[in-house]
Amino acid sequence: PLAEQRRIVAELQAVQEKIKALKEAQAATEAELKRLEQSILDKAFRGEL
């Protein structure tokens, strides 16, 4: 039935949006982790830790 197909499509679109948001959050977290790691290494080599 068409109504069920539309419901399924809407559900899949919602899941795709969540996946996209999670991928973006993961990329941002990964970038922040790299910056943090570099900052810690910089401080360690300068003797600030």
Number of C-alpha atoms within 10 A of each C-alpha: 5 7 8 9 10 11 11 12 12 12 12 12 12 12 12 12 12 12 12 12 12 12 12 12 12 12 12 12 12 12 12 12 12 12 12 12 11 12 11 14 14 13 11 11 9 9 8 9 9
